[in-house]
Each structure stands twice: as C-alpha cells, then as structure tokens.
Amino acid sequence: MVVGAGPAGRALAAAAVTASLDVVVVDPDPDRAWTSTYAAFAHELAPEVPRTATMARPGVATRRGGTSWLADPYVVIDTARLQHSLRLDGVRLVRGRARTLSPTGVDVPGHGTVTGRVVVDARGALTTGRTVQTAYGVVLGRYEAEPLLARGDGLFMDWRPHHGADPGGPPTFCYVVPLDDERVLVEETSLAARPGLATAELRARLRHRLAHHGIAEAPDRPEERVRFALAVPLGRAQWAGRAPAVPRIGAAAPVVHPATGYSVAASLRLGPLLAAALADGADAVDLHGLIWPRSALATHALRLRGLRVLTSFGADETDRFFAAFFTLAPHHQRAYLCGRDHPGATMRAMAALLPRLDPDLRRTVPTRAMTRGWVSR
Ligand SMILES: Cc1cc2nc3c(=O)[nH]c(=O)nc-3n(C[C@H](O)[C@H](O)[C@H](O)COP(=O)(O)OP(=O)(O)OC[C@H]3O[C@@H](n4cnc5c(N)ncnc54)[C@H](O)[C@@H]3O)c2cc1C
C-alpha cells in the first residue's frame, strides 16, 4: 500500500505493479496533474526519464558580478510525461485522505480500513514551522529572457542584488532555467529560511529584478510558487538505525537533500529498488534499511550541518560562500550536491571547501556547523 501519489509514491507503485505485486494507492486525487517544474543533475536520472531541456553548463552569477560554473549538466524533467510514464494500470486506487497509518492498514474515511502486507508513507512533507525553500517565478519567452541568459544557457543561481531588497535582508537568488527552446522559467528563490519568505516579498523582488533588466510586466504570464520543507525531522530511533512502524519515502522520508531541496531524482531511483525488494518478500524493516542505510544517515547528518550554516548566513556571507563552493573541483561539487550515501566523499568536499573560504568564513563556518544539536525541523 502506497499512501500518496506524488513522484515518490507513484515511482514505487508503478515499479511494484511492473514487478507483478498487488498494489493499492491511497490519495485524495491520484490523477491530479503535476504542475511543478522538476529538475535534476543529468547523471542522477535514468536515461528513460523524459526531459524538456538540458543546461550543458549551468552558471552561477556571484553578487559582485563574477560567474562560476557547475560541474554537471542540469536537466528539466518533462513533468507531464514523467507522471504519465509512471503508470498505475492494475493498481487499486483508493480516492481518499488517509487518517491513520499502521504497519498493515490505513484508515481512510469513507473507505474504512484498507489493509496490506506492507504500508509505505509517501504523503510528502508538511511545511509548517520548518526550514523551507520558497520561490516565486514566472515563465518568459526566450527572447524576453535574453538579458538574463547573457552568461550561457541558464543560471542555476543569479546572486546579483538586482532584486532591490535591503542587502541586509534574507538572501534570495534568481533561478533562470530554459524549459524548452521557447520558454524560460525565472524564479526568485530563497534557498533555505525559517520561516520561509512570503510569496509577496519574492514577487516584489522578482518584479524589481525583471525591471532592472528592462523586462516589462505582463499580467498573464504562467506563474510557479514553491514552498517545501528542507529538513523534515528524523526521529531519534531512526538516527540510531531503527525503522519506524511505517517506512517513509520521498519528501516524507525525507530523502530531500538538505541544501538543494532536491528529492525527485532520488525518489525515482528508490522506487524500482524498493519494488524489487518487496517482490523478494521484503518487509517494512527491510525497506527502511534500503531507504536509510547507515551511509545515507551519515551523509544526511553532514548535510544538515551544511544547512545549519546556510540558514545562519546573511546575503554577503551567502555570496562569499557560494563563490568559493563553485570553485571546487567537479568531483567535490558532485559529492556534495548529488547522491545520498557517500559520507566520506561528502566530508572530503567539505574539507576541500574550507581553505577556499575567506578568513572570516573559514573561522565561522566550522563553529556554526558544529553547534550542538541538529537542524531538526
Ligand atoms: C514548485 C516546486 C518545484 C520543485 N522543484 C523541484 C526540483 O526541481 N527538483 C527536485 O528534486 N525537487 C523539487 N521540488 C521539491 C520536491 O521534490 C517536490 O516537493 C516533490 O513533489 C516531492 O515528492 P513526493 O512524492 O515526496 O511528495 P508530494 O509531491 O508532495 O506528493 C505527496 C502526495 O501525497 C498525497 N497525500 C498527502 N496527504 C495524504 C493523505 N493523508 N492521504 C493520502 N494521500 C495524501 C498528496 O495528495 C500528494 O499526491 C519542488 C517542489 C515544488 C513545490
């Protein structure tokens, strides 16, 4: 039984049905069309994942106007085709909102208790009271977006302070990503903040930024609003390696990367892995072990330290930090930004960053990273 039919739940359900398992999916609206723009580093996706665009050399514009480059190509997923490709034919759909989940059943008002051999929680993440990533964006025509694309085929992050906001306020950057040959998404983004920035603030910053580049306002542009939790807490028992009663996948797990917010590529990889294990008779504890091997827990713990540092920064420190981060060798960038289960490489990337930071950050970053306690929300 998969509770939740977002990318994580659907990837598992589709793979489980392909593995000839009997699958139940519970979701209030399992056919709801996904509208979010999902993207990922190219090498994290299986070749069959449909895409609409590739940024071969994504740029990062620094606050002072320099440019760095990401090590890896970045792709925009064709969300509609991805959803369609994760087929639910043969799945029993229960159209309702699960109230309580137990290891062998789910209570769904109007449907009673629906039972199954293994229940998996893929309900996504609540954002209330947590460190969240927020963004507000609009879709521009390629020609219109030209001034923002001046530095290559897109900007993963544009930190130039063209948003007109108080330089001492919470830092935001613009995500400038071609969706296809004709459309470009420009999104004013707060990478991590608690509480998250309000949409009105992000919209005002984006308007200012577009005006700075001479891009006129237009009322009918498609919009995107982003708000999701970066650090869903893992309980003490899970940190100690014990499985919860009901294993969690996707943003609920959370397989969300604490620094980038990405989870879709990881969820698409986990779906077939978990389905194959279930077909071999795996139980909930086995599944949890596949979702959270010790190496993934250790990697996650390190990245939560990174998130703690990021959320402590003002705009200037953020800029100096990323200017140094994107000078890292490609294998270090990749180790920090991608994958979930290589703590040694993640640690080496962090160690390689330290000497690249300016003296002020070199002093403060380790202290802030090692402050007692976890970023647990
Ligand atoms: C606009 C936007 C853009 C994003 N861009 C990216 C990106 O580029 N790359 C990336 O990796 N990540 C991105 N993310 C972050 C993250 O990967 C997504 O939030 C992703 O949708 C998480 O997938 P999920 O399946 O875990 O959860 P969700 O997509 O949140 O799906 C949860 C499902 O559970 C269902 N549900 C909830 N409660 C219940 C209940 N009680 N009973 C039954 N069903 C329930 C919901 O109806 C929903 O269908 C983005 C997020 C947003 C909002």
The ligand as a Gaussian input file, in Angstrom:
#p B3LYP/6-31G(d) Opt

LIG

0 1
 C        7.027000      24.059000      -7.321000
 C        8.042000      23.051000      -6.817000
 C        9.187000      22.808000      -7.571000
 C       10.100000      21.837000      -7.135000
 N       11.200000      21.602000      -7.914000
 C       11.995000      20.563000      -7.601000
 C       13.069000      20.194000      -8.479000
 O       13.341000      20.883000      -9.468000
 N       13.797000      19.080000      -8.203000
 C       13.525000      18.312000      -7.090000
 O       14.168000      17.288000      -6.903000
 N       12.576000      18.688000      -6.207000
 C       11.800000      19.776000      -6.433000
 N       10.803000      20.121000      -5.560000
 C       10.764000      19.509000      -4.223000
 C       10.199000      18.077000      -4.120000
 O       10.971000      17.179000      -4.851000
 C        8.749000      18.005000      -4.508000
 O        8.034000      18.646000      -3.470000
 C        8.165000      16.594000      -4.766000
 O        6.849000      16.793000      -5.229000
 C        8.150000      15.667000      -3.567000
 O        7.591000      14.432000      -3.993000
 P        6.787000      13.443000      -3.016000
 O        6.179000      12.402000      -3.868000
 O        7.662000      13.025000      -1.916000
 O        5.630000      14.340000      -2.334000
 P        4.456000      15.163000      -2.998000
 O        4.752000      15.520000      -4.406000
 O        4.148000      16.255000      -2.037000
 O        3.242000      14.142000      -3.041000
 C        2.535000      13.751000      -1.884000
 C        1.227000      13.089000      -2.315000
 O        0.593000      12.604000      -1.127000
 C       -0.774000      12.903000      -1.160000
 N       -1.254000      12.981000       0.216000
 C       -0.968000      13.912000       1.154000
 N       -1.589000      13.614000       2.305000
 C       -2.266000      12.463000       2.095000
 C       -3.081000      11.647000       2.903000
 N       -3.348000      11.954000       4.192000
 N       -3.609000      10.514000       2.367000
 C       -3.347000      10.184000       1.090000
 N       -2.580000      10.912000       0.258000
 C       -2.043000      12.040000       0.768000
 C       -0.866000      14.247000      -1.905000
 O       -2.159000      14.398000      -2.481000
 C        0.242000      14.057000      -2.966000
 O       -0.267000      13.490000      -4.145000
 C        9.886000      21.116000      -5.934000
 C        8.746000      21.401000      -5.174000
 C        7.841000      22.354000      -5.589000
 C        6.636000      22.647000      -4.731000

